[in-house]
């Protein structure tokens, strides 16, 4: 729309490749700006954020990284819990067998 406006009002022709690069630049700036805006906001409702959000950005990146790490470790955690439950069942069966042998 900006290229058409410049052509009609100023008789300025922008090359199609330049128009594509400008469009991609503004799209990237918008995506990065929105991402920074989300990450630099204070996620703690009791804490007021700073003007540019540098501290909040660092804190929020750490929180996000911890969440991803926990998510990747979840299958291993569940496997360890299953193994622990299996061992408990085996120990309980072993104790039951001992009781039966003692009472006979």
C-alpha positions in Angstrom: 0.0 0.0 0.0 2.9 2.3 0.8 4.5 1.7 -2.6 1.3 2.4 -4.4 0.8 5.6 -2.4 4.3 6.8 -3.3 3.8 6.0 -7.0 0.5 7.8 -7.2 1.4 10.9 -5.2 5.1 11.4 -5.8 5.7 9.5 -9.1 8.3 7.4 -7.2 8.8 3.8 -8.4 10.1 1.3 -5.9 11.7 -1.8 -7.3 9.7 -5.0 -6.6 12.7 -6.6 -4.8 13.1 -3.5 -2.6 9.4 -3.6 -1.8 9.6 -7.3 -0.9 12.6 -6.6 1.4 10.8 -3.7 3.1 7.7 -5.8 3.6 9.8 -8.6 5.2 11.7 -6.1 7.3 8.5 -4.6 8.7 7.0 -8.1 9.3 10.1 -9.2 11.2 10.2 -6.0 13.2 6.6 -6.5 14.2 7.1 -10.2 15.2 10.2 -9.4 17.2 8.6 -6.4 18.8 5.6 -8.4 19.8 7.8 -11.1 21.2 9.9 -8.7 23.2 6.7 -7.0 24.5 5.4 -10.3 25.7 8.7 -11.4 27.3 9.5 -8.0 28.9 6.2 -7.7 30.7 6.1 -8.5 34.4 4.4 -11.9 34.8 4.2 -11.4 38.6 1.1 -9.5 39.3 2.5 -8.1 42.6 5.7 -6.7 40.9 5.6 -3.5 38.9 7.7 -3.8 35.7 10.4 -1.3 34.6 10.1 1.0 31.6 11.9 -1.1 29.1 11.6 -4.4 30.9 15.2 -5.6 30.7 15.1 -7.3 34.1 11.7 -8.9 33.4 12.9 -10.1 30.0 15.8 -12.0 31.7 13.5 -13.5 34.4 10.9 -14.5 31.9 13.4 -16.2 29.6 14.7 -18.2 32.6 11.1 -19.2 33.5 10.5 -20.3 29.9 13.8 -22.3 29.8 12.9 -24.1 33.0 9.5 -25.0 31.6 11.0 -26.5 28.5 13.6 -28.4 30.5 10.9 -29.8 32.8 8.8 -30.8 29.8 11.7 -32.7 28.2 12.4 -34.5 31.4 8.8 -35.6 32.0 9.0 -39.0 30.2 12.2 -39.9 32.2 10.4 -38.8 35.4 7.4 -41.0 34.6 9.6 -43.9 33.8 11.4 -43.6 37.1 8.1 -43.5 39.0 6.9 -46.6 37.2 10.1 -48.4 38.1 9.8 -47.3 41.7 6.2 -48.6 41.9 7.2 -51.9 40.4 10.0 -52.3 43.0 7.5 -51.5 45.8 5.1 -54.2 44.5 7.9 -56.7 44.3 9.0 -55.9 47.9 5.4 -56.1 49.1 5.0 -59.5 47.4 8.3 -60.6 49.0 7.2 -59.5 52.5 3.9 -61.3 52.0 5.7 -64.5 51.0 7.9 -64.2 54.2 4.8 -63.8 56.4 3.2 -66.9 54.8 6.3 -68.9 55.5 6.6 -67.7 59.1 3.0 -68.4 59.9 3.1 -72.0 58.6 
